[in-house]
């Protein structure tokens, strides 16, 4: 099929997913996210669906588990779905208590071989979605875990989520229930009855236009990546992207370089304090390509950057769980919210600008050329290693 027709079909499909009339609040770090989440859990009357990659048994995890248990005891339907790898602490230390309180729990791919790179073993539940009473939803990159990391104890892990009200709740709730049914079926659990569950309250709650984007292995294999590529192609002035694990494939890299070549101002905010050194070094091997194209690069040094967000032309923005690497874009279950609203985009843009100003270091072309040869060689080896790992997992990284 000609590239033009493919692009037109992709554009038409993307337009169908947009919903007008939403109220979407940006939540920065756990200090915004957890108080809002706990408040809404405590106010829940009918149903709480929580799906997350990590559910730690630390102070924050126990506070959230206690709130869910209280909701279950007062008759709220509580369903918690965690990843079989990221949710190991939940399974060992918190799950039994929640089940005793009346909550339902499921584990996404419980069995895990830690050293396996088999494609099926890398299909993780990486999305972070909470739907409450069909009235409120949270979507983003923030796991259920303490906001402060041992690597940088003075500053919180840098991340975002959104709180959603309005028509966008309909696809969020439908997706959450569909995923629960799929995991329940593969776990040989009885089918959940939804007849008494609340319907999504899709009445207008604001004036924001938004879309719920997922990545799965059926009909939505490339929705998140395509949303980025379409937004890049439409950019007129500026692209600002912050991403924790940035190892883009050829299509994504090409789209950024094409945008830079036509004069779009592009800024990337990436990890400076790395929690996965191999991926961080592999990412740095790509720096020369971007720097030589005029793309500005910042590394966040204040704490671990875990964000997966972007702002384009101070109008289009996205917040979610999807990293820009082959494992997120081709294997994991992810969820992002895209928003077309100048006010929301301006708020996120201002937050990113403050992070770059106060907590990041800009890297320039001459900085890379001054790096010791051994450092550049190690980055190149890391790049080749990640490519090999992706290839062994059956996904393309180039």
Beta strands, then each sheet from edge to edge (+ up, - down):
strand 1: 18-28
strand 2: 47-52
strand 3: 77-83
strand 4: 104-108
strand 5: 128-132
strand 6: 136-140
strand 7: 148-149
strand 8: 152-156
strand 9: 160-165
strand 10: 208-215
strand 11: 238-243
strand 12: 265-271
strand 13: 296-300
strand 14: 308-312
strand 15: 316-320
strand 16: 334-340
strand 17: 360-363
sheet 1: 4+ 3+ 2+ 5- 6+ 9- 1+ 10- 16+ 15- 14+ 11- 12- 13- 17+
sheet 2: 7+ 8-
end
